[in-house]
Amino acid sequence: MIYKAKNIDTDKFLEQLNYLIDWNETNKSREMTAVEKYHEGYRKAVYDIKEMFYCSNYEKTEE
């Protein structure tokens, strides 16, 4: 026997819970993508600055 609460549409309640679970997974995916893009941009900027440093010091190493 399955318990079914009175005055509560349990089917709609479970449907909403499933929607919230799916929404959470989608939201998590979006947040992870945004964080990965942020770190990718940060790494690229650091590597670009490092390359500029070596290029600007090129003349100093030749002396």
ABEGO torsion letter per residue (X at the ends): XBBBBBGBBAAAAAAAAAAAAAAAAAAAAAAAAAAAAAAAAAAAAAAAAAAAAAAAAAAAAAX
